[in-house]
């Protein structure tokens, strides 16, 4: 009698992608009885891993300093409590800039989750390797630098048009082609189209002066763009397949890829390649500024604040947290960068690992309320009026020529509160600052998005 999937289910096996291979082998070789069971034993999965009854302890490096922050802190702590019931997690922390990003159990911005031998794509999110880079251009007028940057960078959706794209190096192409997660034609095409782009949302190009020297510097903030988002989607799909077999009780957003598996090895390698692409993307934009002005680059350093960092068998998922410990960055060349908002200095920090910081610092100022709620809080005032009030004395530009008030300073937490809590909880020491001159952001490009223009017509 031909064996089918129902036969295997009746024998106590959970359905999986291995069913097809096993059924072909059994039927082709006429296996039955003990011979069939002996063959099937190698496919038997361990019992499902349940959620922890109690959340693993995590460090709380945040406190509410006024009424508006109370609800935010409560939501963040509650979400972390659900998150830390995930079976793989052995530690975690939340930073002063923490804010919720979705349903309870989803890692908040400003959250750190430590997993043993597991990579959780949902805990690094789609903006893989969101990072910041600083380049020092010496004693040059910051407006000259800002103008050069504005003429060469690219904000908004999509990539650069044909004829304006930057070719990937042969070495980087080969790395993409060598990895199962990255080798598709679509991935390679997106990697080329999005090189030299910065996206939208809270990503920026900030120009200012170093407090210590007066030198003009550029700081860029963006992630891995479409290539990273595509890798994230593949990672979530792969993790979901494992979740169904290993731990069906685990929330879908917290599914993991076991590191020791073939998929885990390939995904970890893909993350490192996407990291290299993102760093190259920053370099491309910074080098264009140098080429456009003819100035010499005096210094440069960068750091991620949205990534997975490995220390032996532990994987630190930092969803918006700045690595302080050198062990997390093999290519470290300088201190770390913590931007707050466009009207505040960017903090340049160093620090050591402590019991409560786990080797990390905040990554910015964070939000207390959503973008939509922030818009409503401004009442009937015009965007232009709010813009002039909050950017007084600064050269703030929106690439789309449409103001986005949800990126103005009042949309973020009080910068001084973040700084004071950094000191209180031992989250890095400020060793220098970049004082603001101006910045470029995408702006509210959706106002003139193609689909809206079509609808108006």
C-alpha positions in Angstrom: 0.0 0.0 0.0 1.3 3.4 -0.9 2.2 5.6 2.1 0.9 9.2 2.1 1.1 12.2 4.3 -1.9 11.1 6.4 0.0 7.9 7.2 2.9 9.9 8.6 0.6 12.1 10.7 -1.2 9.1 12.1 2.3 7.8 13.2 2.8 11.0 15.2 4.9 13.1 12.8 4.1 16.8 12.4 3.8 18.0 8.8 6.9 19.6 7.4 8.7 20.4 4.2 10.5 17.0 4.6 7.3 15.0 3.9 7.8 15.0 0.2 11.3 13.7 0.3 10.5 11.0 2.9 7.4 9.8 1.1 9.3 9.4 -2.2 12.0 7.4 -0.5 9.6 5.2 1.4 7.4 4.4 -1.6 10.3 4.0 -4.1 12.1 1.5 -1.7 8.9 -0.3 -0.5 9.7 0.5 3.2 7.2 -0.7 5.8 7.1 -1.7 9.4 10.3 -1.3 11.4 12.3 -0.5 8.4 10.0 2.5 7.7 10.0 3.6 11.3 13.8 3.4 11.6 14.1 5.6 8.5 11.5 8.1 9.8 13.2 8.6 13.2 15.7 11.0 11.7 12.8 13.3 10.8 11.1 13.2 14.2 11.1 16.7 15.7 11.5 17.4 19.4 8.5 18.4 21.4 7.4 22.0 20.7 9.2 24.5 22.9 6.7 26.4 25.0 6.8 30.1 25.9 8.3 30.8 29.3 5.8 31.2 32.0 7.7 34.2 33.4 9.6 36.8 31.5 13.4 36.7 31.6 14.7 39.6 33.6 15.7 42.8 31.6 17.2 46.1 32.6 15.0 49.2 32.6 17.1 52.3 31.8 14.1 54.7 31.4 11.8 56.7 33.6 8.8 59.0 33.0 9.7 62.6 33.8 6.3 64.1 33.0 2.7 62.9 32.4 3.1 62.5 28.7 5.8 59.9 29.2 4.0 57.7 31.7 1.9 55.8 29.2 4.9 55.4 26.9 7.0 53.8 29.6 4.2 51.6 30.7 3.6 50.3 27.1 7.3 49.7 26.5 7.8 47.8 29.8 4.6 45.7 29.1 5.8 44.9 25.6 9.2 43.8 26.8 7.6 41.6 29.5 5.8 39.7 26.7 8.8 39.7 24.4 11.0 38.2 27.2 8.9 35.1 27.4 10.3 34.0 24.0 12.2 30.7 24.7 15.5 31.8 23.2 16.0 35.0 25.2 18.4 35.2 28.1 18.6 38.9 28.8 17.6 42.3 27.6 17.3 46.0 28.3 15.4 49.2 27.3 17.0 52.6 26.8 15.8 56.1 27.7 14.7 56.7 24.1 12.4 53.6 24.1 9.0 53.8 22.5 6.5 51.1 21.4 6.4 50.1 17.7 3.3 47.9 17.5 1.4 45.2 19.4 2.5 44.0 22.9 5.4 41.5 22.6 7.0 43.4 19.7 10.5 44.7 20.6 10.3 48.4 21.1 12.6 51.0 19.6 15.3 51.4 22.2 15.1 47.7 23.1 17.9 45.1 23.3 17.1 41.4 23.3 19.8 38.7 23.9 19.2 35.3 22.3 21.2 32.1 22.7 22.1 30.5 19.3 19.2 32.2 17.5 18.6 35.1 15.2 15.3 36.8 15.3 14.6 38.9 12.1 11.7 40.6 13.8 14.0 42.0 16.4 16.2 43.8 14.0 13.2 44.8 11.8 13.2 45.8 8.1 15.6 48.7 8.5 18.6 46.4 8.9 21.8 48.2 9.9 20.2 51.6 10.3 23.4 53.5 11.1 25.2 56.9 11.4 28.4 58.1 9.8 30.5 61.2 10.5 33.0 62.8 8.2 35.2 65.7 9.2 35.9 68.2 6.3 38.0 70.7 8.3 37.7 74.4 8.3 35.1 75.0 5.6 31.9 77.0 5.5 29.1 74.6 6.6 26.7 76.1 4.0 29.1 75.1 1.2 29.1 71.5 2.5 25.3 71.5 2.9 24.7 72.9 -0.6 27.1 70.2 -2.0 25.3 67.5 -0.1 21.9 68.7 -1.2 23.0 68.5 -4.9 24.4 65.0 -4.6 22.4 63.0 -2.1 19.0 61.4 -2.8 16.0 61.2 -0.4 12.5 59.7 -0.9 11.1 56.4 -2.1 12.7 54.2 -4.7 16.2 54.3 -5.9 18.2 56.5 -8.3 17.1 56.7 -12.0 19.2 55.0 -14.7 22.2 57.2 -15.6 22.5 58.4 -12.0 23.2 55.1 -10.3 26.5 53.9 -8.7 27.9 50.5 -9.7 28.6 48.0 -7.0 32.2 46.9 -6.7 33.1 43.5 -8.1 33.9 42.2 -4.6 30.5 43.3 -3.2 28.7 41.8 -6.2 30.5 38.5 -5.7 29.4 38.5 -2.0 25.8 39.0 -2.9 26.0 36.3 -5.5 27.5 33.8 -3.0 24.6 34.0 -0.6 21.3 32.2 -1.1 19.4 35.1 0.6 21.0 37.7 -1.6 21.8 36.2 -5.0 18.5 36.9 -6.8 18.4 39.3 -9.8 15.9 41.5 -8.0 18.2 41.8 -5.0 21.2 42.7 -7.1 19.2 45.2 -9.0 17.9 46.9 -5.9 21.4 46.9 -4.4 22.6 49.0 -7.3 19.5 51.3 -7.6 19.5 52.2 -4.0 23.2 52.9 -3.6 23.7 56.6 -2.7 20.1 57.0 -1.4 18.8 57.8 2.1 15.1 57.0 2.1 12.6 58.9 4.2 11.1 59.0 7.7 13.7 60.0 10.3 16.7 59.5 8.0 18.8 62.7 7.6 22.0 64.4 6.4 23.1 66.7 9.2 25.8 69.4 8.9 27.4 71.0 11.9 30.6 72.0 13.7 32.6 69.9 16.2 32.4 71.6 19.5 36.1 70.7 20.2 37.7 72.0 17.0 35.1 74.1 15.1 35.6 71.8 12.1 32.6 71.3 9.7 31.3 67.7 9.6 28.5 65.8 8.0 26.5 63.1 9.8 24.3 60.8 7.7 21.6 58.5 9.1 20.0 55.7 7.1 19.8 51.9 6.8 20.1 49.3 4.1 17.2 50.5 2.1 15.3 48.1 -0.2 18.0 45.4 -0.1 17.7 45.2 3.7 13.9 45.2 3.6 14.0 42.3 1.1 16.4 40.3 3.2 14.2 41.0 6.3 11.1 39.6 4.5 13.0 36.5 3.5 14.3 36.1 7.1 10.8 36.4 8.5 9.5 33.7 6.1 12.4 31.4 7.0 11.9 32.0 10.8 8.2 31.3 10.4 8.9 27.8 9.0 11.1 27.1 12.0 8.5 28.6 14.4 5.8 26.2 13.2 8.1 23.2 13.9 10.0 24.4 17.0 7.7 26.7 19.0 4.2 27.3 17.6 3.3 29.3 20.8 6.0 31.9 20.0 4.5 35.1 18.6 5.0 35.3 14.8 7.0 38.5 15.1 9.4 36.8 17.5 10.1 33.7 15.4 13.8 32.7 15.1 16.3 31.0 12.8 18.5 28.6 14.8 22.1 29.7 14.2 23.5 26.2 13.9 21.3 25.4 10.9 22.3 25.9 7.3 19.7 28.6 7.1 21.1 30.3 10.2 24.6 30.3 8.8 23.5 31.8 5.5 21.3 34.4 7.2 24.1 35.5 9.5 26.4 35.9 6.5 23.8 37.8 4.6 23.4 40.3 7.5 27.2 40.9 7.3 27.0 41.6 3.6 24.1 43.9 4.0 26.1 45.7 6.7 28.9 46.2 4.2 26.5 47.5 1.6 25.1 50.0 4.1 28.5 51.3 5.1 29.4 51.6 1.5 26.2 53.6 0.9 27.2 56.1 3.6 30.7 56.3 2.2 29.3 57.0 -1.3 27.3 60.0 -0.1 30.1 61.4 2.0 32.7 61.0 -0.8 30.3 62.9 -3.2 30.4 65.8 -0.8 34.2 65.8 -0.7 34.4 65.5 -4.5 31.9 68.3 -5.0 33.8 70.8 -2.8 37.4 69.6 -3.4 38.0 69.4 0.4 40.2 66.8 2.1 38.6 64.3 4.5 40.3 64.6 7.9 38.5 61.9 9.9 35.6 59.5 9.6 33.8 56.9 11.7 30.4 55.2 12.0 28.3 52.8 14.0 25.1 50.8 13.5 22.3 51.2 16.0 19.8 48.7 14.5 21.5 45.4 14.0 22.3 42.0 15.5 25.7 41.7 17.3 27.3 38.4 18.1 29.4 37.5 21.1 30.2 33.7 21.1 26.8 32.0 21.2 24.9 35.1 22.2 23.1 37.3 19.7 22.4 40.9 20.8 19.4 42.2 18.9 19.6 46.0 19.1 16.4 47.6 17.9 17.6 51.2 18.2 20.6 51.0 20.6 24.2 52.2 20.1 26.9 49.6 20.7 29.5 50.9 23.2 31.6 47.8 23.6 34.3 47.4 20.9 33.6 43.7 20.8 30.4 44.4 18.8 32.2 46.2 15.9 35.2 44.6 14.3 35.9 47.7 12.2 35.6 50.3 14.9 37.6 53.5 14.1 36.3 56.1 16.5 33.7 56.9 19.1 29.9 56.4 18.7 27.2 58.9 17.5 23.9 59.6 19.1 21.6 62.1 17.2 18.8 63.7 19.2 16.9 66.1 16.9 17.7 68.6 14.1 18.0 71.5 16.6 20.2 69.7 19.1 23.9 68.7 19.1 24.7 65.2 18.0 26.4 63.5 20.9 29.8 61.8 20.4 30.2 59.1 23.1 32.3 56.4 24.5 31.7 54.0 27.3 32.2 50.6 28.9 29.9 47.6 29.4 28.0 47.6 32.7 25.4 45.3 34.3 22.5 47.5 33.2 23.7 48.9 29.8 24.8 45.4 28.4 27.3 47.3 26.3 24.9 49.7 24.7 23.7 53.4 24.8 20.6 55.1 23.4 20.4 55.7 19.7 18.6 59.0 19.7 15.7 60.9 21.4 12.8 58.6 20.6 9.1 59.6 20.6 6.5 59.9 23.2 3.5 60.0 20.8 2.8 58.8 17.3 3.2 60.9 14.2 -0.6 61.3 13.7 -1.1 62.3 17.4 1.7 64.8 17.1 0.1 66.3 14.0 -3.2 66.6 15.9 -1.5 68.3 18.8 -0.6 71.3 16.6 -4.2 72.2 16.0 -5.0 74.6 13.2 -1.5 76.1 12.9 0.1 75.8 9.5 3.0 73.6 8.8 5.0 76.6 7.6 4.4 78.5 10.8 5.5 75.5 12.9 8.5 75.0 10.7 9.8 78.6 11.1 9.3 78.5 14.9 11.1 75.2 15.4 14.0 75.6 13.0 14.9 79.3 13.8 18.6 79.9 13.2 19.0 76.7 11.3 19.2 75.8 7.6 16.7 72.9 7.5 15.7 71.6 4.1 13.2 69.0 2.9 14.3 67.2 -0.2 10.7 66.9 -1.5 10.1 70.6 -0.8 7.2 69.6 1.5 7.5 70.2 5.2 7.2 67.1 7.5 6.3 68.5 10.9 6.5 65.0 12.4 10.3 65.3 12.0 10.6 68.7 13.7 12.1 68.9 17.2 8.8 68.9 19.1 8.0 65.4 17.6 10.7 63.9 19.8 11.4 63.4 23.4 13.1 66.2 25.4 16.8 65.9 24.5 17.9 67.1 27.9 15.9 64.3 29.5 17.7 61.7 27.4 21.1 63.2 28.3 20.3 63.2 32.0 19.1 59.6 32.0 22.2 58.5 30.0 24.2 59.9 32.9 21.9 58.5 35.6 22.0 54.9 34.2 25.6 54.9 33.0 24.9 54.8 29.3 28.0 56.2 27.8 30.1 59.4 28.3 29.8 62.4 26.0 33.3 63.2 24.7 32.4 65.8 22.1 29.4 67.2 20.3 28.4 68.2 16.8 26.6 71.6 17.0 23.9 72.1 14.5 24.1 74.3 11.4 21.4 72.6 9.2 20.1 69.3 7.8 18.3 67.7 4.9 15.4 65.2 5.3 13.0 63.6 2.8 10.0 65.7 3.9 6.4 64.8 3.3 7.0 63.4 -0.2 3.6 61.6 -0.1 1.8 64.9 -0.7 3.0 64.7 -4.3 3.3 61.0 -4.7 2.5 59.6 -8.2 -0.7 57.9 -7.0 -2.0 61.1 -5.4 -1.3 63.1 -8.6 -3.1 60.4 -10.6 -6.1 60.5 -8.2 -6.3 64.3 -8.5 -6.4 64.2 -12.3 
